Amino acid sequence: MIVTRRQVELLEKNKPRQARAKRTYEGILSSAAELLVEVGVERISTNIIAERAGITVPALYRYFPNKYAVLNALGAVLMDRQNEVFQQWFETHLPSANPQVLIDRVYDLLKMTYDVTREQTGGLEIIQSLRAVGPLQELRLTSHRLVAEQFAAALSELLGRPVDEEMSLQARVSVDTGYAVVEMALEDNTLSADEALQQGARMLQTYWASILGAA
């Protein structure tokens, strides 16, 4: 059966405030991440998540209505970490006020995003879930839109151009291309991950060299 977003409640029921509740909440997420690696998104369930976390299923339901809400929360954590990497990269290089500096450091951004994703338990599996499972896709798209908007705003300031439809699309194409390269480097162990990131960086540099040249 195809699961659509309309059929699935993704909102968490309760955000923990007390220390014990926070430990339970974090235990649910860490258990789900481990199981996502072990059994995959199709076989994961609230029953085995609760069992791994050492709680009852009703206790899990105090925080999450279903397995998709758990996976959505895991995805949100990963997207936030990736976005923090992007923000850190921007804040490091923007003071130069030179767009070429950003372009020259694209590899650094791809490598940092790759590293933070690998460091999270189930990082690759979470990304695959966000890409493949209908109810979870909007989280990924929303995160990409946010990063692209930030990128376009910074470019607008650096280039002295308004954020028009063309610039918004250029930023979005760049962001989605970058994530696609990172995901390929994570997924395909027959490739050299670093070489894939290097090639992706060069491709984006060529793309932006043509844009900056036209500007």
Sine and cosine of phi, psi and omega as CSV:
sin_phi,cos_phi,sin_psi,cos_psi,sin_omega,cos_omega
0.00,0.00,0.73,-0.68,0.04,-1.00
-0.99,0.16,0.80,-0.59,0.00,-1.00
-0.99,-0.12,0.83,-0.55,0.04,-1.00
-0.98,-0.22,0.25,-0.97,-0.03,-1.00
-0.88,0.47,-0.57,0.82,-0.02,-1.00
-0.89,0.45,-0.46,0.89,-0.07,-1.00
-1.00,0.08,-0.16,0.99,-0.19,-0.98
-0.81,-0.58,0.76,-0.65,0.10,-1.00
-1.00,0.05,0.85,-0.52,-0.07,-1.00
-0.96,-0.27,-0.19,0.98,-0.05,-1.00
-0.97,0.25,0.66,-0.76,0.09,-1.00
-0.94,0.35,0.55,-0.83,-0.04,-1.00
-0.98,0.21,-0.68,0.73,-0.05,-1.00
-0.62,-0.78,0.69,-0.72,0.16,-0.99
-1.00,-0.04,0.83,-0.56,-0.06,-1.00
-0.92,0.38,0.61,-0.80,0.02,-1.00
-0.89,-0.46,-0.64,0.77,-0.01,-1.00
-0.99,0.13,0.41,-0.91,-0.09,-1.00
-0.85,0.53,-0.68,0.73,-0.03,-1.00
-0.91,0.42,-0.68,0.74,0.01,-1.00
-0.91,0.42,-0.61,0.79,0.03,-1.00
-0.90,0.43,-0.62,0.78,0.03,-1.00
-0.90,0.43,-0.65,0.76,0.04,-1.00
-0.89,0.45,-0.72,0.70,0.00,-1.00
-0.87,0.49,-0.75,0.66,0.00,-1.00
-0.91,0.41,-0.57,0.82,0.05,-1.00
-0.90,0.43,-0.60,0.80,0.05,-1.00
-0.90,0.44,-0.72,0.69,-0.04,-1.00
-0.92,0.39,-0.70,0.72,-0.02,-1.00
-0.92,0.40,-0.60,0.80,0.04,-1.00
-0.91,0.41,-0.66,0.75,0.02,-1.00
-0.90,0.44,-0.64,0.77,0.01,-1.00
-0.90,0.44,-0.68,0.73,0.03,-1.00
-0.89,0.45,-0.69,0.73,-0.04,-1.00
-0.94,0.33,-0.52,0.85,0.04,-1.00
-0.87,0.49,-0.62,0.79,0.06,-1.00
-0.94,0.35,-0.65,0.76,-0.13,-0.99
-0.98,0.21,-0.67,0.74,-0.14,-0.99
-0.88,-0.47,-0.27,0.96,0.01,-1.00
1.00,0.03,0.25,-0.97,-0.10,-0.99
-0.94,0.35,-0.50,0.87,-0.03,-1.00
-0.94,0.34,-0.59,0.81,-0.09,-1.00
-1.00,-0.09,-0.25,0.97,0.00,-1.00
-0.92,0.39,0.58,-0.82,-0.02,-1.00
-0.52,-0.86,0.27,-0.96,0.04,-1.00
-0.90,0.43,-0.51,0.86,0.00,-1.00
-0.90,0.44,-0.75,0.66,-0.06,-1.00
-0.97,0.23,-0.45,0.89,0.09,-1.00
-0.91,0.42,-0.73,0.68,0.00,-1.00
-0.88,0.47,-0.67,0.74,0.01,-1.00
-0.88,0.47,-0.70,0.71,0.00,-1.00
-0.91,0.41,-0.59,0.81,-0.03,-1.00
-0.98,0.19,-0.17,0.99,0.01,-1.00
0.97,0.26,0.53,0.85,0.02,-1.00
-0.76,-0.65,0.17,-0.99,0.07,-1.00
-0.99,0.12,0.35,-0.94,0.05,-1.00
-0.88,0.47,-0.68,0.73,0.07,-1.00
-0.85,0.53,-0.56,0.83,0.04,-1.00
-0.91,0.41,-0.64,0.77,0.05,-1.00
-0.90,0.45,-0.64,0.77,-0.04,-1.00
-0.92,0.38,-0.22,0.97,0.10,-0.99
-0.92,0.40,-0.42,0.91,-0.06,-1.00
-0.95,-0.33,-0.61,0.79,-0.09,-1.00
-0.74,-0.68,0.70,-0.71,-0.03,-1.00
-0.98,0.21,-0.32,0.95,-0.06,-1.00
-0.23,-0.97,0.05,-1.00,-0.04,-1.00
-0.92,0.38,-0.50,0.86,-0.03,-1.00
-0.93,0.37,-0.55,0.84,0.06,-1.00
-0.93,0.38,-0.58,0.82,0.06,-1.00
-0.91,0.42,-0.73,0.69,-0.01,-1.00
-0.91,0.41,-0.57,0.82,0.05,-1.00
-0.90,0.44,-0.65,0.76,0.04,-1.00
-0.91,0.41,-0.64,0.77,0.07,-1.00
-0.88,0.47,-0.68,0.73,0.02,-1.00
-0.89,0.46,-0.64,0.77,0.00,-1.00
-0.89,0.45,-0.63,0.78,0.03,-1.00
-0.88,0.47,-0.72,0.70,-0.02,-1.00
-0.92,0.39,-0.68,0.73,0.02,-1.00
-0.88,0.48,-0.64,0.77,0.03,-1.00
-0.89,0.46,-0.65,0.76,-0.01,-1.00
-0.92,0.38,-0.65,0.76,0.06,-1.00
-0.90,0.43,-0.66,0.75,0.01,-1.00
-0.91,0.41,-0.58,0.82,0.06,-1.00
-0.90,0.44,-0.62,0.79,0.07,-1.00
-0.87,0.48,-0.71,0.71,0.00,-1.00
-0.88,0.48,-0.70,0.72,0.00,-1.00
-0.91,0.42,-0.66,0.75,0.03,-1.00
-0.89,0.47,-0.68,0.73,0.01,-1.00
-0.88,0.47,-0.70,0.72,0.02,-1.00
-0.88,0.48,-0.76,0.65,-0.06,-1.00
-0.90,0.43,-0.46,0.89,0.03,-1.00
-0.95,0.31,-0.64,0.77,-0.17,-0.99
-0.96,-0.27,-0.29,0.96,-0.03,-1.00
-0.90,0.43,-0.57,0.82,-0.04,-1.00
-0.84,0.55,-0.34,0.94,0.02,-1.00
-0.93,0.36,-0.34,0.94,-0.02,-1.00
0.84,0.54,0.46,0.89,-0.01,-1.00
-0.81,-0.58,0.93,-0.38,-0.02,-1.00
-0.87,0.49,-0.46,0.89,0.00,-1.00
-0.91,0.42,-0.51,0.86,0.04,-1.00
-0.89,0.45,-0.67,0.74,0.05,-1.00
-0.88,0.48,-0.71,0.70,-0.04,-1.00
-0.90,0.44,-0.64,0.77,-0.01,-1.00
-0.92,0.38,-0.34,0.94,-0.07,-1.00
-0.95,-0.31,0.34,0.94,-0.01,-1.00
-0.88,0.48,-0.64,0.77,0.01,-1.00
-0.84,0.54,-0.67,0.74,0.00,-1.00
-0.84,0.55,-0.68,0.73,-0.01,-1.00
-0.91,0.42,-0.71,0.71,0.01,-1.00
-0.89,0.46,-0.67,0.74,-0.01,-1.00
-0.92,0.39,-0.66,0.75,0.03,-1.00
-0.90,0.44,-0.65,0.76,0.03,-1.00
-0.92,0.40,-0.67,0.74,0.06,-1.00
-0.86,0.51,-0.73,0.68,-0.06,-1.00
-0.90,0.43,-0.70,0.71,-0.05,-1.00
-0.93,0.38,-0.49,0.87,0.04,-1.00
-0.96,0.27,-0.67,0.74,0.03,-1.00
-0.91,0.42,-0.55,0.83,-0.06,-1.00
-0.95,0.32,-0.39,0.92,0.01,-1.00
-0.99,0.10,0.78,-0.63,0.04,-1.00
-0.83,0.56,0.81,-0.58,0.00,-1.00
0.96,0.28,0.31,0.95,-0.06,-1.00
-0.82,0.57,-0.76,0.66,0.01,-1.00
-0.90,0.45,-0.70,0.71,-0.02,-1.00
-0.91,0.42,-0.56,0.83,0.06,-1.00
-0.90,0.43,-0.71,0.70,0.03,-1.00
-0.86,0.51,-0.70,0.71,0.00,-1.00
-0.88,0.47,-0.60,0.80,0.04,-1.00
-0.91,0.41,-0.70,0.72,0.00,-1.00
-0.89,0.45,-0.50,0.87,-0.02,-1.00
-0.99,0.14,-0.57,0.82,-0.19,-0.98
-0.99,-0.16,-0.47,0.88,-0.11,-0.99
-1.00,-0.08,0.88,-0.48,-0.09,-1.00
-0.73,0.68,-0.78,0.63,-0.05,-1.00
-0.89,0.45,-0.34,0.94,-0.08,-1.00
-0.99,-0.14,-0.15,0.99,-0.14,-0.99
-0.91,0.41,-0.55,0.84,-0.07,-1.00
-0.90,0.43,-0.55,0.83,0.03,-1.00
-0.87,0.50,-0.72,0.69,0.01,-1.00
-0.89,0.45,-0.71,0.70,-0.01,-1.00
-0.90,0.44,-0.66,0.75,0.00,-1.00
-0.89,0.45,-0.66,0.75,0.03,-1.00
-0.90,0.44,-0.69,0.72,0.01,-1.00
-0.90,0.44,-0.63,0.77,0.03,-1.00
-0.89,0.45,-0.67,0.75,-0.01,-1.00
-0.89,0.47,-0.73,0.68,0.00,-1.00
-0.90,0.44,-0.66,0.75,0.01,-1.00
-0.90,0.44,-0.61,0.79,0.04,-1.00
-0.90,0.43,-0.66,0.75,0.04,-1.00
-0.90,0.43,-0.66,0.75,0.01,-1.00
-0.90,0.45,-0.72,0.70,-0.01,-1.00
-0.90,0.44,-0.64,0.77,0.01,-1.00
-0.90,0.44,-0.66,0.75,0.02,-1.00
-0.92,0.39,-0.67,0.74,0.03,-1.00
-0.90,0.44,-0.61,0.79,0.03,-1.00
-0.86,0.52,-0.68,0.73,0.01,-1.00
-0.93,0.36,-0.67,0.74,-0.04,-1.00
-0.94,0.34,-0.61,0.79,-0.08,-1.00
-1.00,-0.07,-0.16,0.99,-0.04,-1.00
0.92,0.39,0.53,0.85,0.01,-1.00
-0.88,-0.47,0.52,-0.85,0.07,-1.00
-0.95,0.31,0.42,-0.91,0.09,-1.00
-0.98,0.19,1.00,0.01,0.01,-1.00
-0.99,-0.16,-0.09,-1.00,-0.06,-1.00
-0.88,0.47,-0.62,0.79,-0.02,-1.00
-0.91,0.41,-0.72,0.69,-0.01,-1.00
-0.91,0.41,-0.64,0.77,0.03,-1.00
-0.87,0.50,-0.66,0.75,0.00,-1.00
-0.94,0.35,-0.64,0.77,0.04,-1.00
-0.87,0.49,-0.68,0.74,0.02,-1.00
-0.91,0.42,-0.67,0.74,-0.03,-1.00
-0.92,0.39,-0.67,0.74,0.04,-1.00
-0.87,0.49,-0.66,0.75,0.00,-1.00
-0.90,0.44,-0.72,0.70,-0.03,-1.00
-0.90,0.43,-0.74,0.68,-0.04,-1.00
-0.93,0.36,-0.56,0.83,0.08,-1.00
-0.90,0.43,-0.68,0.73,0.03,-1.00
-0.87,0.50,-0.72,0.70,0.02,-1.00
-0.91,0.42,-0.62,0.79,0.01,-1.00
-0.89,0.46,-0.64,0.76,0.03,-1.00
-0.91,0.42,-0.70,0.72,0.02,-1.00
-0.87,0.48,-0.70,0.72,-0.01,-1.00
-0.91,0.42,-0.63,0.78,0.06,-1.00
-0.89,0.46,-0.69,0.72,0.01,-1.00
-0.89,0.46,-0.55,0.84,0.02,-1.00
-0.97,0.23,-0.61,0.79,-0.17,-0.99
-0.99,0.13,-0.63,0.78,-0.17,-0.99
-0.98,-0.21,0.98,-0.18,-0.05,-1.00
-0.98,0.18,0.04,1.00,0.13,-0.99
-0.99,0.11,-0.16,0.99,0.01,-1.00
-0.98,-0.19,0.41,-0.91,0.22,-0.98
-0.98,0.21,0.90,-0.43,-0.05,-1.00
-0.86,0.51,-0.69,0.72,-0.05,-1.00
-0.92,0.40,-0.63,0.78,0.02,-1.00
-0.92,0.40,-0.60,0.80,0.05,-1.00
-0.88,0.47,-0.67,0.74,0.02,-1.00
-0.92,0.40,-0.63,0.77,0.03,-1.00
-0.89,0.45,-0.71,0.70,0.01,-1.00
-0.90,0.44,-0.67,0.74,0.04,-1.00
-0.88,0.47,-0.66,0.76,0.03,-1.00
-0.89,0.46,-0.68,0.74,0.01,-1.00
-0.90,0.43,-0.60,0.80,0.04,-1.00
-0.89,0.45,-0.70,0.71,0.03,-1.00
-0.92,0.38,-0.59,0.81,0.04,-1.00
-0.90,0.43,-0.65,0.76,0.04,-1.00
-0.91,0.42,-0.67,0.75,0.02,-1.00
-0.86,0.51,-0.73,0.68,-0.06,-1.00
-0.98,0.20,-0.40,0.92,0.09,-1.00
-0.89,0.46,-0.64,0.77,0.02,-1.00
-0.93,0.37,-0.60,0.80,0.00,-1.00
-0.93,0.36,-0.72,0.69,-0.01,-1.00
-0.92,0.40,-0.57,0.82,0.04,-1.00
-0.90,0.43,-0.65,0.76,0.03,-1.00
-0.92,0.38,-0.54,0.84,-0.01,-1.00
-0.94,0.33,0.00,0.00,0.00,0.00
